[in-house]
């Protein structure tokens, strides 16, 4: 099978073609416009997403309107409010397309029902959770061990053209710095 989605899942999660086709039959392909949300902050979520193109963000807006970025997702990755799905409580974050995106949407319940029939899907679920844990652990390490310039460079390594794809304030929010600090960092990197 010549499909980058399958190649990714096979390489990261040891997925067979049979299970890939079963999951694909449950998933709906969606084209998201820039700014379109798949999960609203405060809504209870029931779906998981597989991002195949574009950039997405998970963010929280507090009562005074300040925006906090939890993560920026790039292809190929999983996204969605797992916390809301597992607890059946309102999502603490919204999940939004930063650019035009292509995602595959699947009902969590359908995925879990399939895992009861196919041990490989159950194994895939465990591996995805491990993958997400490692991703968040890496972000924590970066936030406590690296300075803002190093974090920015790591982000640019992961998403090389990010400066031309999303606004500076969203990059700054992800790095937990101000847009002014980001401008200084970018200027220093250009000078060096």
N, C-alpha and C positions, 0 to 999 in steps of 0.2 A: 504494500500500500504506500503510495506516494502522497502523504499528507503531513504538513508540518505539525499539526495538532497531535496526530497520532505519534509522530516521531518524538515529540516532546514528552508525551505521556509514557511512551514505551521506555525512553531513556531515563526519565526521572522516577517512574513509578512501576516499571516492569509490566505494563499493560498489554494484554493480548489484543489482536485485531477483533476477535469475537466480542469481547467486552467493550471495546471502543465503539463498535457498531451498535451495540445495545444502548450504550449511553447516548450516542449520537441520535438514536431514534427517540429518546426522551427529551432531548434538548431542542430549544427554539433558537434559531439564529436571529439576532437583533442588530440593527444598525442604529447606533446612538448618535444624535447630533450633539455638538458642543453645548455643554450646560445641561444636558438631559440627565435626570437622576433615575437610578434604578432602585435606590433605597432612600427614603426621606428620614431625616433625623426625627425621632419621636414616633415613627411607624414600626409596626411589628413586621419583620421580614420572614419570608418562607422560601426564598430562592437563593441559589448560589450561581456565580457567574464565572465563565472562563473567557478571559480577555485575549483576543487574538490579534487585534490591531488598535492603535491609538493609545491614549493615556487617560487614566482615570484617577480620581482622588477620593480619599475618605477624609471627611472633615467634620468638625463640630463647631457650631456657632453658639456662643454663650448668650446669656440674657441681655448683655449690653451690646451685642452685635459683633464682638471680636471673634475672628475665625482662627481655628487651630487645625493644622493639617496632621493627620495621623500617618497617612502614607500616600505615596504616588505610585500607581501601578502601571507597569509597562508590559507589553506582550513578551512572552506568553505567561499569564499568571492567573491565579484564582482570586476572586474578590467577592465581597458581599458581607453582610452583617452576621457573621457566625454567632456572635454573642446573642443577638436578638433571636436567631433561629433556635439556638439551644435552650434559651431561657423562656422563650415566648414573651419577652418583655420588649418595650419600645427600644429601637436602635438608638444608641448614643451618638451615632455618626450618620451623615448622609454619604452616599456613594454616587459620584457624578462624573460624567465624561468631561475631561479637560479639552479634548480634541474630538473629532469624529472618531467613533470606535465601532468595532465589531466584537460582539460578545455572544457566547452561547449561554442561554439561561436554562436552568433546570430546577424543578421543584425539589427541595431537600427531601421531602417525604418520598417522592418517586425514587430518588437516588438511594435512600435507605431501604426502601422495599426491594430494590434490585440487589442490594447487598445481602439480603436474606436468602436470595436464590443463588447468587454467585459469590463464593468465597473471595474471588479475585477482586470484586468490587469492595468488599469489606476490607480487604488488604489495601486497596487503593485509598479508601477513606482514611485508614490509619497513616498511610504514607503522606497523604495530603496534609493531615494535621501536623505530622512531624515537619514537613516542609514549611508550613506556615509558622510553626514554633521557631524553627531555625532562622527564618526570615526576620521575625520580630526580635529574636535574641540578637541578631546581627545589628539591627537598628538600635537597640538599647546599647550595645557595645559602642557603636559609633557615637551615640549621643553623650555617653559618659567618658569616652576615652579620646575622642578626637576634637580638635578645635573646629571652628566654623569653616575655615578654608579647607581643611582636610575633608570635612563632611560634604562640602560643595564639590570638591574634586571627585569624591566617590560617587556622588549623584551623577555628575557629568560622565563618569566612566560607565555607569549603568545605563544612562539615557543620554547619549552623546549630543543630540541636538536639542536638549531641553530648553536652552535659553531662547530658541526661536519658536518653541511650541507653546509655551504657557507664560503668563504674566510673571514678572519678577516678584511681586508680592506673594504669589503662591509658592514659589521656590523658597523665598525667605521664610514663610510660615513653616514649610516642611523642615527647614534647617533650624528652626526655632531662633531666628534672628530677625532684625528689622530689614526692610528693603534698603535703607541707607547703608547698613552694614554690608549687605550683599553687594551693593554698588561699589563700595570700597574694596571688597574682596576681588570683585571682577576687575576693577581698575589695577589693583596690585598684580594680579595674575597676567594681565595684558602687558604691564610694564616689565615683568620678569620674563 
